């Protein structure tokens, strides 16, 4: 029996044709044509003025923090439940990450978590649209406005999700996306930064090109900055995927519905939430066992692996990682972030590849029932 994959893209002839055209023609005076098309189309899709194609979401977060002037002596609040790519750029600019607790239903940043982490050094908040879900952005935005904090939305996992009709990635001062090979929309590797601020956009354009003023003389650098650009081949792939985004998101939601139907009535588990006002794009179908379960995520992952099914662990709390062991803020978070530490040990991502069939999903669910019955 073939292994059931955790993640993977949906590629059609359109993507092949666009990339072939890019490799054939996107050179010389046409070198940036697919980047420009992709950025314009992405900005239009989100309903924002500016989009900048980049090599990763991590680079987008780095540029966002740098463009906002975050640096030494500043603190940036992040949810404790996310991948380290969200928090690592805070260290890149010399600031300090502070790890906030999450909402027990959405698994995303909560205002209560923010309030517990606020200090005179807080300059910004990075919210995360975890696994396609979204936090309650109205109170988050109000909190940030009240305290003069920049809000960066890490929408790496949530293209196609919406909050009160507003697309994920467009709810903060800056939004960032990932187009890694596992994501709903992929360029193989890649990312995007979006913003409604012309000032931030101009600063990002400057910083991502080795600190060169656009239109200035060649090889004349005003600051030591970064080299963060996406290739035309990646942009061509991304453009083709974006033109199919409604189908891609619909397939993700369909895969989730198959799980939901197949697991209906199974006690002791919960799946991704979709609170009122949110449309979840379900990048990763995620299962959390009740804490009364005799299994934890490590045991569940091992059991699935033996059965030829690829799964992933729910993110470990950032404050529990060896990378942050020496950080006082991590020690504080480990003591106070009750929800993060209750959810993570019992959660896994189930197979969510865009290639899955309903029969694949039913096979996963049957194996889950057998594992839990043992």
C-alpha positions as CSV (number, residue, x, y, z in Angstrom):
1,X,0.0,0.0,0.0
2,X,1.4,3.4,-1.0
3,X,2.1,5.8,1.9
4,X,-0.5,8.5,2.4
5,X,1.3,11.9,2.3
6,X,1.0,14.7,4.8
7,X,1.2,17.5,2.3
8,X,1.7,18.2,-1.4
9,X,0.6,20.5,-4.2
10,X,-2.0,20.3,-7.0
11,X,-0.2,21.0,-10.3
12,X,-1.9,21.2,-13.7
13,X,-0.8,22.0,-17.3
14,X,-1.4,25.7,-16.6
15,X,1.5,25.7,-14.1
16,X,3.7,23.8,-16.5
17,X,2.9,26.2,-19.4
18,X,3.6,29.3,-17.3
19,X,6.9,28.1,-15.9
20,X,7.9,26.9,-19.4
21,X,7.1,30.4,-20.8
22,X,9.1,32.0,-17.9
23,X,12.2,29.9,-18.5
24,X,11.9,30.6,-22.2
25,X,11.2,34.3,-22.2
26,X,11.6,35.9,-18.7
27,X,15.1,37.2,-19.3
28,X,16.8,40.5,-20.5
29,X,14.2,43.3,-20.6
30,X,11.4,40.8,-19.6
31,X,13.3,39.5,-16.6
32,X,10.7,40.7,-14.1
33,X,7.5,40.3,-16.0
34,X,6.2,37.3,-14.0
35,X,7.1,38.9,-10.7
36,X,5.2,42.0,-11.6
37,X,2.1,40.0,-12.8
38,X,2.2,37.8,-9.7
39,X,2.5,40.8,-7.3
40,X,-0.3,42.7,-9.0
41,X,-2.6,39.8,-9.1
42,X,-1.9,38.9,-5.5
43,X,-2.5,42.4,-4.3
44,X,-5.8,42.5,-6.2
45,X,-6.8,39.1,-4.7
46,X,-6.2,40.4,-1.2
47,X,-7.6,43.9,-1.9
48,X,-4.4,45.7,-0.8
49,X,-2.3,48.2,-2.7
50,X,1.1,46.6,-2.4
51,X,2.6,43.1,-2.6
52,X,6.3,42.1,-2.8
53,X,7.4,38.7,-3.9
54,X,10.1,37.2,-1.8
55,X,12.1,33.9,-1.2
56,X,10.2,32.9,1.9
57,X,7.7,34.0,4.6
58,X,10.6,34.1,7.0
59,X,12.2,36.8,4.8
60,X,8.9,38.6,4.7
61,X,8.7,38.7,8.5
62,X,12.3,39.9,8.7
63,X,11.7,42.7,6.2
64,X,8.4,43.7,8.0
65,X,10.2,44.1,11.3
66,X,13.2,45.9,9.8
67,X,10.9,48.3,7.8
68,X,9.0,49.1,11.1
69,X,12.2,49.9,12.8
70,X,12.1,47.1,15.4
71,X,15.5,46.5,16.9
72,X,17.6,46.3,20.0
73,X,15.7,46.7,23.3
74,X,12.3,46.1,21.7
75,X,10.0,43.2,22.5
76,X,7.6,41.6,20.0
77,X,4.8,39.4,21.2
78,X,4.1,36.1,19.3
79,X,1.7,33.2,20.0
80,X,3.5,30.3,21.8
81,X,1.9,27.8,19.4
82,X,3.6,28.3,16.0
83,X,6.6,27.4,14.0
84,X,9.9,29.0,14.9
85,X,9.9,30.8,11.5
86,X,7.4,33.3,13.1
87,X,9.7,34.2,16.0
88,X,13.2,33.8,14.5
89,X,13.1,37.1,12.5
90,X,12.6,38.9,15.8
91,X,16.1,37.8,16.8
92,X,17.4,38.7,13.4
93,X,16.7,42.4,14.1
94,X,18.0,42.2,17.6
95,X,14.7,42.4,19.4
96,X,13.3,39.9,21.9
97,X,10.4,37.5,21.4
98,X,7.7,37.2,24.1
99,X,5.5,34.2,23.9
100,X,1.8,34.6,24.5
101,X,-0.9,32.0,25.3
102,X,-3.6,31.1,22.8
103,X,-7.3,30.8,22.6
104,X,-8.3,27.2,23.4
105,X,-10.8,27.0,20.5
106,X,-9.0,28.6,17.6
107,X,-5.4,27.8,18.9
108,X,-4.5,31.3,17.8
109,X,-3.4,34.4,19.7
110,X,-5.8,35.8,22.2
111,X,-6.2,39.3,23.7
112,X,-5.8,37.7,27.2
113,X,-2.5,36.3,26.0
114,X,-1.4,39.7,24.7
115,X,-2.4,41.4,27.9
116,X,-0.3,39.1,30.0
117,X,2.8,39.8,27.9
118,X,2.5,43.6,27.5
119,X,5.4,45.6,28.8
120,X,6.9,49.1,28.2
121,X,9.3,47.5,25.7
122,X,6.6,46.0,23.5
123,X,6.7,47.5,20.0
124,X,4.8,45.0,17.8
125,X,2.6,41.9,17.7
126,X,2.9,39.0,15.2
127,X,-0.4,37.1,15.0
128,X,-0.5,33.7,13.3
129,X,-3.4,32.2,11.3
130,X,-2.6,28.7,12.5
131,X,-3.3,25.8,10.1
132,X,-5.7,28.0,8.2
133,X,-7.6,29.2,11.3
134,X,-7.8,32.8,12.4
135,X,-7.8,34.6,15.7
136,X,-10.5,37.1,16.6
137,X,-8.9,40.1,14.9
138,X,-11.3,42.8,16.0
139,X,-10.2,42.8,19.6
140,X,-6.6,42.1,18.6
141,X,-6.5,45.2,16.3
142,X,-8.2,47.3,19.0
143,X,-5.6,46.2,21.5
144,X,-2.7,47.1,19.2
145,X,-4.2,50.5,18.3
146,X,-4.8,51.3,22.0
147,X,-1.2,50.5,22.9
148,X,0.4,51.9,19.8
149,X,1.7,48.5,18.6
150,X,2.3,47.4,15.0
151,X,0.4,44.3,14.0
152,X,2.0,41.9,11.6
153,X,-0.2,39.1,10.3
154,X,1.7,35.8,9.7
155,X,-0.7,34.3,7.1
156,X,1.8,31.7,6.0
157,X,-0.7,28.9,6.4
158,X,-4.0,30.7,5.6
159,X,-4.3,31.8,2.0
160,X,-8.0,31.7,1.2
161,X,-9.2,32.1,4.8
162,X,-11.3,35.1,5.8
163,X,-12.3,36.9,8.9
164,X,-15.6,38.8,8.7
165,X,-15.3,38.7,4.9
166,X,-11.7,40.1,5.0
167,X,-9.0,38.0,3.5
168,X,-6.2,36.5,5.6
169,X,-3.1,38.6,5.3
170,X,-4.8,41.9,5.0
171,X,-5.8,42.4,8.6
172,X,-2.6,43.9,10.0
173,X,-0.2,46.7,9.1
174,X,1.8,44.1,7.2
175,X,0.8,40.6,6.1
176,X,3.1,37.7,5.1
177,X,2.6,34.5,3.2
178,X,4.5,31.2,2.6
179,X,4.6,29.4,-0.8
180,X,6.6,26.4,0.5
181,X,5.9,23.1,-1.3
182,X,3.5,22.0,1.4
183,X,1.3,25.1,1.2
184,X,-2.1,25.5,-0.5
185,X,-0.6,27.8,-3.1
186,X,3.1,26.9,-3.8
187,X,6.0,28.3,-5.8
188,X,8.2,25.5,-4.5
189,X,9.8,27.9,-2.0
190,X,8.8,31.5,-1.8
191,X,6.8,34.1,0.1
192,X,5.0,37.4,-0.2
193,X,4.7,40.6,1.9
194,X,1.6,42.7,1.6
195,X,0.7,46.1,3.0
196,X,-1.6,49.1,2.6
197,X,1.2,51.4,3.7
198,X,3.2,53.1,0.9
199,X,5.8,54.0,3.4
200,X,6.3,50.4,4.5
201,X,6.3,49.2,0.9
202,X,9.0,51.7,-0.2
203,X,11.2,50.8,2.8
204,X,10.7,47.0,2.1
205,X,11.7,47.6,-1.6
206,X,14.8,49.3,-0.5
207,X,15.8,46.8,2.2
208,X,15.3,43.7,0.1
209,X,17.7,45.0,-2.7
210,X,20.9,45.5,-0.7
211,X,19.9,49.0,0.4
212,X,19.8,50.6,-3.0
213,X,17.5,53.5,-3.8
214,X,15.3,52.7,-6.8
215,X,16.5,54.7,-9.8
216,X,19.8,55.6,-8.2
217,X,23.1,54.9,-10.0
218,X,24.1,51.3,-10.3
219,X,25.9,49.5,-7.4
220,X,25.4,52.5,-5.1
221,X,24.3,51.3,-1.6
222,X,22.9,53.7,1.0
223,X,22.7,51.0,3.8
224,X,23.8,47.5,4.5
225,X,20.6,45.6,3.8
226,X,19.4,42.2,2.4
227,X,19.0,40.3,-0.8
228,X,15.4,38.9,-0.7
229,X,14.0,38.3,-4.2
230,X,11.9,35.6,-5.9
231,X,12.9,34.2,-9.2
232,X,10.8,34.6,-12.3
233,X,10.3,30.9,-12.5
234,X,8.8,30.8,-9.0
235,X,6.6,33.8,-9.8
236,X,5.3,32.1,-12.9
237,X,4.3,29.1,-10.9
238,X,2.7,31.3,-8.3
239,X,0.7,33.2,-10.8
240,X,-0.7,30.0,-12.3
241,X,-1.6,28.7,-8.8
242,X,-3.2,32.1,-7.9
243,X,-5.4,31.9,-11.0
244,X,-6.7,28.6,-9.6
245,X,-6.8,29.7,-5.9
246,X,-10.6,29.2,-5.5
247,X,-10.3,25.6,-6.7
248,X,-7.3,25.0,-4.4
249,X,-9.1,26.3,-1.3
250,X,-12.3,24.5,-2.2
251,X,-10.3,21.2,-2.4
252,X,-8.8,21.9,1.1
253,X,-12.2,22.5,2.5
254,X,-13.5,19.4,0.8
255,X,-10.7,17.3,2.3
256,X,-11.6,18.7,5.7
257,X,-15.3,17.8,5.2
258,X,-14.3,14.2,4.4
259,X,-12.5,14.0,7.7
260,X,-15.4,15.7,9.5
261,X,-17.9,13.2,8.0
262,X,-15.8,10.1,8.6
263,X,-15.0,11.0,12.2
264,X,-18.5,12.1,13.2
265,X,-19.5,10.6,16.4
266,X,-15.9,9.6,17.4
267,X,-15.5,10.7,21.0
268,X,-12.4,12.1,22.6
269,X,-11.2,14.2,19.7
270,X,-11.6,17.6,18.2
271,X,-10.7,19.1,14.8
272,X,-9.9,22.6,13.6
273,X,-12.5,25.1,14.6
274,X,-14.3,27.6,12.4
275,X,-15.8,30.2,14.8
276,X,-18.6,32.5,13.6
277,X,-17.3,35.1,11.1
278,X,-14.3,32.9,10.0
279,X,-13.9,30.9,6.9
280,X,-11.1,28.4,7.5
281,X,-9.1,27.2,4.5
282,X,-7.9,24.2,6.5
283,X,-4.3,24.1,5.3
284,X,-3.6,21.2,7.7
285,X,-6.5,19.1,9.1
286,X,-5.5,18.9,12.7
287,X,-6.7,16.5,15.4
288,X,-6.4,17.1,19.2
289,X,-7.0,14.3,21.6
290,X,-8.8,15.0,24.9
291,X,-6.3,15.2,27.7
292,X,-7.9,12.2,29.3
293,X,-6.6,10.0,26.4
294,X,-4.1,7.3,27.2
295,X,-2.1,8.4,24.1
296,X,-0.2,11.6,23.4
297,X,0.9,12.9,20.0
298,X,4.2,11.1,20.0
299,X,2.5,7.7,20.4
300,X,-0.2,8.6,17.8
301,X,2.5,9.6,15.3
302,X,4.4,6.4,15.8
303,X,1.2,4.3,15.3
304,X,0.3,6.1,12.1
305,X,3.9,5.8,10.8
306,X,3.7,2.0,11.3
307,X,0.6,2.0,9.2
308,X,2.1,3.9,6.3
309,X,0.4,7.2,7.0
310,X,2.5,10.4,7.3
311,X,1.4,12.8,10.0
312,X,3.1,15.8,11.7
313,X,3.1,16.8,15.4
314,X,1.2,19.9,16.4
315,X,3.8,22.6,16.9
316,X,5.6,22.5,20.2
317,X,5.3,25.6,22.3
318,X,8.1,28.0,21.2
319,X,8.9,28.5,24.9
320,X,9.6,24.8,25.2
321,X,12.3,24.7,22.5
322,X,16.0,24.3,23.2
323,X,16.6,27.3,21.0
324,X,14.9,29.5,23.7
325,X,16.0,27.7,26.8
326,X,18.2,30.5,28.0
327,X,15.6,33.2,27.4
328,X,13.8,34.4,30.6
329,X,10.7,35.2,28.6
330,X,10.5,31.5,27.6
331,X,10.7,30.4,31.2
332,X,7.9,32.8,32.1
333,X,5.8,31.6,29.2
334,X,6.2,27.9,30.2
335,X,4.8,28.8,33.6
336,X,1.8,30.9,32.4
337,X,0.7,29.7,29.0
338,X,-1.8,27.1,30.2
339,X,-3.7,26.6,26.9
340,X,-0.6,26.2,24.7
341,X,0.8,23.5,27.0
342,X,-2.5,21.7,27.3
343,X,-3.1,21.5,23.5
344,X,0.3,20.8,22.0
345,X,1.0,17.4,23.6
346,X,-2.2,15.9,22.2
347,X,-2.3,17.3,18.7
348,X,-1.2,16.1,15.3
349,X,-1.7,17.2,11.7
350,X,-3.4,14.5,9.6
351,X,-2.7,13.9,5.9
352,X,-3.8,17.0,4.1
353,X,-2.1,16.8,0.6
354,X,-4.1,18.2,-2.2
355,X,-3.7,14.9,-4.0
356,X,-5.8,13.0,-1.4
357,X,-8.9,11.1,-2.4
358,X,-11.9,10.5,-0.2
359,X,-10.8,6.9,0.0
360,X,-7.5,8.0,1.4
361,X,-9.2,10.0,4.1
362,X,-11.5,7.2,5.0
363,X,-8.5,4.9,5.3
364,X,-6.8,7.4,7.6
365,X,-9.9,7.6,9.7
366,X,-10.3,3.9,9.9
367,X,-6.7,3.5,11.1
368,X,-7.3,6.2,13.7
369,X,-10.4,4.4,15.1
370,X,-8.3,1.2,15.3
371,X,-5.4,3.0,17.1
372,X,-7.8,4.6,19.6
373,X,-9.5,1.3,20.2
374,X,-6.3,-0.6,21.1
